[in-house]
Amino acid sequence: MMNPLISLIIASAGFGLLWFLFWPKTGLLWKWRLGLRNTERVLIEDALKHLYDQEYQGLTCTLQSISGILSISGDQAANLMVRLESRGLVKSHGAGFELTSEGRSYALRMIRIHRLWERYFADETGVSETEWHKRAEKLEHGLSEEEVEALSASVGNPGYDPHGDPIPTQHGRLPPKKGHALTELKEGEFAQIIHIEDEPNEIYAQLVAQRLHLGMRIQLLERTPHRIRFVGDGEENILAPVMAANVTVELLPKEEEMKGPYESLVSLAVGEKGEVTGISKTCRGPQRRRLMDLGVIPGTIISVERRSASGDPRSYNIRDASIALRNNHAELIHIKRLGKAA
């Protein structure tokens, strides 16, 4: 006969195993099934966003484009589209697919959430520009309507995300696409950047490194099959056409001139002073608020007091206070040179 203590231990172990596997909400099987449901939901919502994006650009969504954008096999893409059709979210159209009215509403809601999160990261955090899209992708699934509107209110109910993409309204309204690719500009034409595409991430990272930003006024200097050369913010830029195609611009009237000068605070030598004309639009969120709190606003006179042994940081006199700024921060402050400080 088995020892009662051993029997109790075996029974307890068996109960513990059953609890570990099957207990609601915390059991391994429950978590596995929840993970499958969440993965399917993410695939469905990402597919709907892709379908809408293709329609917005006047392109056709195909099994190949779905497979590529979601990094799944052709068979998985086909099965996914079957599920979407069965739910009344998409319908076949020739060689591709298109959204139903219900699918379009669902897609616009997801796009709204994604772009609101990007706006939040740009305005309210110090998260790098190259991380906005990836972080928004992780957070866009599963928000309630109340949470979405609270997020929108927290960033001032914006109309556009930080890349220049319009944010759908609560009722799903979206303005028509405008502007054209930088690659379509003619030599000598003036334009303003109104959108910078954030995918693929590798190209976007290079555009960020070039300090391109929304609102930048540019003049095209040269357009060849191998390069696009233009001047913006007083600096010459050269992009490969594949990169320039991800930048959308809007022509400026011929009578509008490029505004300048485009000197930055870091260009001043010790003993020189300048008047602030603005802060670069690449400076956002807490960093921009910190500079403004220090008094760095248009009209402020700043002089260079001293430099460290390495030259970085340097000490500046801002509104009668000595403030140390790193060179990469001083580069973001546009000034009009005034000569020697008194």
FENZIWO-V479167 format. One record per residue. N is the residue number from 1. PHI is phi as a letter, one per 30 degrees, with the letter a starting at -180 (999 if undefined). PSI is psi as a letter, one per 40 degrees, with the letter a starting at -180 (999 if undefined). D_LAST is the distance of its C-alpha to the last C-alpha in Angstrom with 2 decimals. Layout:
N:PHI:PSI:D_LAST  N:PHI:PSI:D_LAST
//
This chain:
1:999:h:101.63  2:d:i:97.81  3:e:h:96.12  4:e:d:94.70  5:d:d:91.37  6:d:d:91.01  7:e:d:91.99  8:d:d:89.28  9:d:d:86.66  10:d:d:87.72  11:d:d:87.70  12:d:d:84.26  13:d:d:82.92  14:d:d:84.48  15:d:d:82.97  16:d:d:79.55  17:d:d:79.81  18:d:d:80.81  19:d:d:77.91  20:d:d:75.46  21:d:d:76.80  22:c:e:77.73  23:d:h:76.05  24:e:h:74.34  25:i:d:70.53  26:c:e:70.25  27:d:i:73.13  28:d:d:72.56  29:d:d:74.71  30:d:d:72.95  31:d:d:69.52  32:d:d:70.86  33:d:d:72.22  34:d:d:69.00  35:d:d:67.03  36:d:d:69.34  37:d:d:68.87  38:d:d:65.08  39:d:d:65.09  40:d:d:67.31  41:d:d:65.10  42:d:d:61.98  43:d:d:63.87  44:d:d:65.12  45:d:d:61.74  46:d:d:60.00  47:d:d:62.81  48:d:d:62.41  49:d:d:58.67  50:d:d:59.50  51:e:d:62.17  52:d:d:59.82  53:d:d:57.08  54:d:d:59.69  55:d:d:60.90  56:d:d:57.36  57:c:e:56.82  58:i:f:60.28  59:c:i:61.70  60:c:h:64.92  61:d:h:65.05  62:b:i:67.66  63:d:d:69.05  64:d:d:67.16  65:d:d:63.78  66:d:d:64.54  67:e:d:65.63  68:d:d:62.49  69:d:d:59.92  70:c:e:61.64  71:h:f:62.59  72:b:i:66.26  73:d:i:69.48  74:d:d:71.20  75:d:d:73.98  76:d:d:71.52  77:d:d:69.77  78:d:d:73.16  79:d:d:74.15  80:d:d:70.85  81:d:d:71.34  82:d:d:74.91  83:d:d:73.63  84:d:d:71.07  85:d:d:73.83  86:d:d:76.15  87:c:e:73.55  88:i:f:73.12  89:c:d:69.47  90:b:i:69.99  91:b:i:72.71  92:d:i:73.75  93:b:h:72.90  94:i:b:74.30  95:d:e:73.00  96:b:a:70.30  97:b:i:69.47  98:b:i:67.78  99:d:i:66.76  100:d:i:68.96  101:d:d:67.39  102:d:d:67.54  103:d:d:65.99  104:d:d:63.20  105:d:d:62.36  106:d:d:62.34  107:d:d:60.11  108:d:d:57.59  109:d:d:57.41  110:d:d:56.63  111:d:d:53.99  112:e:d:52.41  113:d:d:52.26  114:e:d:50.89  115:d:d:48.05  116:d:d:47.19  117:d:d:46.92  118:d:d:44.61  119:d:d:42.40  120:d:d:42.45  121:d:d:41.44  122:d:d:38.57  123:c:d:37.15  124:c:e:38.14  125:b:i:38.14  126:c:e:36.32  127:d:h:39.37  128:e:i:38.77  129:e:d:39.47  130:d:e:42.38  131:c:e:44.04  132:e:d:44.04  133:d:d:47.26  134:d:d:49.18  135:d:d:48.39  136:d:d:49.28  137:e:d:52.56  138:d:d:53.50  139:c:e:52.78  140:d:e:54.09  141:c:h:57.76  142:j:e:59.44  143:d:i:57.17  144:d:i:58.96  145:e:d:58.15  146:d:d:56.57  147:d:d:54.32  148:d:d:53.26  149:d:d:52.27  150:d:d:50.42  151:d:d:48.44  152:d:d:47.70  153:d:d:46.57  154:d:d:44.25  155:c:e:42.21  156:i:f:42.40  157:h:g:45.53  158:d:i:43.77  159:c:e:45.34  160:b:i:44.15  161:d:i:43.65  162:d:e:40.53  163:c:e:42.30  164:j:e:42.94  165:d:h:46.59  166:d:i:47.87  167:c:h:49.03  168:e:i:52.55  169:d:i:52.91  170:e:d:55.10  171:c:e:57.94  172:i:e:57.45  173:d:i:55.89  174:b:h:53.72  175:d:i:52.24  176:d:i:53.59  177:d:i:51.88  178:b:i:49.43  179:i:i:47.50  180:b:i:48.66  181:d:i:47.88  182:e:d:45.04  183:d:e:47.82  184:c:e:49.20  185:d:i:46.18  186:c:i:46.74  187:e:h:44.52  188:j:e:41.78  189:d:i:42.07  190:c:i:39.17  191:a:i:39.69  192:b:h:38.22  193:d:h:39.21  194:c:e:41.23  195:a:h:43.08  196:b:h:42.96  197:d:h:46.32  198:c:e:46.23  199:b:i:49.59  200:d:i:50.44  201:d:d:47.87  202:d:d:47.51  203:d:d:46.33  204:d:d:44.08  205:d:d:42.36  206:d:d:41.61  207:d:d:40.23  208:d:d:37.94  209:d:d:36.81  210:d:e:35.87  211:i:f:33.61  212:d:i:35.64  213:a:i:35.37  214:d:h:36.81  215:i:e:35.11  216:d:h:33.79  217:c:h:34.26  218:b:i:35.81  219:b:h:37.45  220:d:h:40.50  221:c:d:40.44  222:a:h:43.68  223:b:h:46.70  224:b:i:49.45  225:d:e:52.09  226:c:d:50.00  227:a:i:46.39  228:c:h:44.15  229:c:h:40.85  230:b:i:38.14  231:c:h:34.41  232:a:h:32.64  233:h:f:29.01  234:i:e:28.15  235:b:i:30.30  236:d:h:33.84  237:b:i:36.51  238:b:h:40.11  239:b:i:42.79  240:d:i:46.49  241:e:d:48.52  242:d:d:49.93  243:d:d:46.44  244:d:d:45.31  245:d:e:48.44  246:c:e:47.01  247:c:h:44.09  248:c:h:44.93  249:b:i:43.04  250:b:h:43.39  251:d:i:43.07  252:c:i:40.30  253:e:i:41.22  254:d:d:40.71  255:d:e:38.44  256:d:h:35.87  257:c:i:33.14  258:d:h:31.34  259:d:i:28.00  260:a:a:24.87  261:d:i:22.62  262:c:f:23.47  263:d:i:20.60  264:c:i:20.19  265:e:d:17.40  266:d:e:19.00  267:d:e:18.37  268:d:i:14.63  269:c:i:14.00  270:e:h:12.19  271:j:e:8.45  272:c:i:8.89  273:b:i:8.87  274:a:i:11.83  275:c:h:13.82  276:d:h:17.06  277:c:e:20.13  278:l:i:22.73  279:c:h:24.40  280:e:i:27.11  281:d:e:30.59  282:d:e:31.66  283:c:h:29.74  284:b:i:32.26  285:h:a:33.68  286:e:d:32.19  287:d:d:29.43  288:d:d:28.19  289:d:d:28.63  290:d:d:26.66  291:d:d:23.57  292:d:d:23.98  293:d:d:24.54  294:d:e:21.20  295:j:e:19.63  296:d:g:19.50  297:b:i:20.74  298:e:h:20.13  299:j:e:17.11  300:d:h:15.12  301:c:h:11.50  302:b:h:11.49  303:b:i:9.30  304:c:h:11.36  305:d:d:11.40  306:a:i:14.63  307:b:i:17.96  308:d:i:21.44  309:e:d:23.93  310:d:e:25.55  311:i:e:22.40  312:a:h:23.58  313:d:i:22.29  314:b:i:18.53  315:c:h:16.24  316:b:i:13.84  317:c:h:11.81  318:b:h:13.87  319:h:f:13.97  320:i:e:12.76  321:b:h:15.37  322:d:h:15.51  323:b:h:17.94  324:c:h:19.84  325:b:h:21.04  326:d:i:23.66  327:d:d:23.13  328:d:d:26.09  329:d:d:24.45  330:d:d:21.05  331:d:d:23.22  332:d:e:24.48  333:c:h:21.21  334:d:h:20.80  335:b:i:17.45  336:c:h:16.29  337:d:h:13.78  338:c:e:10.65  339:j:a:9.35  340:d:i:6.45  341:d:i:3.80  342:d:999:0.00
//
